[in-house]
Amino acid sequence: MQYLKDDSYYNNLYDLHTIETCLDYYCGLKNGFEKHHHDKDFKKYSKKKFDTEVHKVVSYAVNVIKIQRFRRKHDTVQEWMDRDRKKQEKLDNAVEPQGIKCLHCDSEMHSTMKELND
């Protein structure tokens, strides 16, 4: 098994999480505003104007999230890579147990695979 992957894997994974987070916030905020479209404070807006203003507000909030995630990207990706590097080193440096014999034929057994349970 290969735990440590190349840089692009971690960067793409982080970007995917960013997109998912932004979409969740965007949809949640937009739906929240749309529930109040018929409130008296918003009745003065046409549907088009209301949608435009909601998009502005929601996009601003999503941009703040994107900026925060961008600031943390390098450290988070490095943390993920360090974690996987430790797992990979542990797996790569695992030593096959010696002196294990088959219960049926009494011949010495050898490993055919390695697996890390964490």
Rosetta blueprint (number, residue, H / E / L):
1 M L
2 Q L
3 Y L
4 L L
5 K L
6 D L
7 D H
8 S H
9 Y H
10 Y H
11 N H
12 N H
13 L H
14 Y H
15 D H
16 L H
17 H H
18 T H
19 I H
20 E H
21 T H
22 C H
23 L H
24 D H
25 Y H
26 Y H
27 C H
28 G H
29 L H
30 K H
31 N H
32 G H
33 F H
34 E H
35 K L
36 H L
37 H L
38 H L
39 D L
40 K L
41 D L
42 F L
43 K L
44 K L
45 Y L
46 S L
47 K H
48 K H
49 K H
50 F H
51 D H
52 T H
53 E H
54 V H
55 H H
56 K H
57 V H
58 V H
59 S H
60 Y H
61 A H
62 V H
63 N H
64 V H
65 I H
66 K H
67 I H
68 Q H
69 R H
70 F H
71 R H
72 R H
73 K H
74 H H
75 D H
76 T H
77 V H
78 Q H
79 E H
80 W H
81 M H
82 D H
83 R H
84 D H
85 R H
86 K H
87 K H
88 Q H
89 E H
90 K H
91 L H
92 D H
93 N L
94 A L
95 V L
96 E L
97 P L
98 Q L
99 G L
100 I L
101 K E
102 C L
103 L L
104 H L
105 C L
106 D L
107 S L
108 E E
109 M L
110 H L
111 S L
112 T L
113 M L
114 K L
115 E L
116 L L
117 N L
118 D L
